[in-house]
């Protein structure tokens, strides 16, 4: 599982930038992001979409 986490880190690098922006938006999104990290990269994509909704 560690190997998969390493691959995920590379994919998440782009998402992490969006997560930093979410820090300015609000902590509620951050909590969901942390949970998403445990679930998998598929959830992270949904989180990035949620960030766009939060911005609006």
C-alpha positions as CSV (number, residue, x, y, z in Angstrom):
1,X,0.0,0.0,0.0
2,X,2.9,2.3,0.6
3,X,3.8,2.1,-3.1
4,X,0.4,3.2,-4.1
5,X,0.6,6.1,-1.7
6,X,3.8,7.2,-3.4
7,X,2.1,7.2,-6.8
8,X,-0.8,9.1,-5.3
9,X,1.5,11.7,-3.9
10,X,2.7,12.5,-7.5
11,X,-0.9,12.8,-8.6
12,X,-1.9,14.7,-5.5
13,X,0.9,17.3,-6.1
14,X,-1.4,19.2,-8.5
15,X,-4.3,18.9,-6.1
16,X,-2.2,20.1,-3.1
17,X,-2.0,23.5,-4.8
18,X,-5.8,23.6,-4.9
19,X,-5.9,22.4,-1.3
20,X,-3.7,25.4,-0.3
21,X,-6.2,27.7,-1.9
22,X,-9.0,25.9,0.0
23,X,-7.1,26.8,3.2
24,X,-7.9,30.4,2.5
25,X,-11.5,29.5,1.7
26,X,-12.3,27.5,4.8
27,X,-11.3,24.7,7.1
28,X,-14.4,22.6,6.4
29,X,-13.1,21.7,2.9
30,X,-9.7,20.7,4.4
31,X,-11.3,18.1,6.7
32,X,-13.0,16.5,3.6
33,X,-9.6,16.6,1.8
34,X,-7.9,14.7,4.6
35,X,-10.6,12.1,4.5
36,X,-10.3,12.0,0.7
37,X,-6.6,11.3,1.0
38,X,-7.4,8.2,3.0
39,X,-10.1,7.0,0.5
40,X,-8.1,7.5,-2.7
41,X,-7.2,9.8,-5.6
42,X,-10.7,9.4,-7.1
43,X,-12.2,11.3,-4.3
44,X,-9.5,14.1,-4.6
45,X,-10.9,14.8,-8.1
46,X,-14.3,15.4,-6.6
47,X,-12.7,17.6,-3.9
48,X,-11.2,19.8,-6.6
49,X,-14.6,20.2,-8.1
50,X,-16.0,21.0,-4.7
51,X,-13.4,23.8,-4.4
52,X,-14.7,25.4,-7.5
53,X,-18.2,25.3,-6.0
54,X,-16.9,26.8,-2.8
55,X,-15.3,29.7,-4.7
56,X,-18.6,30.6,-6.2
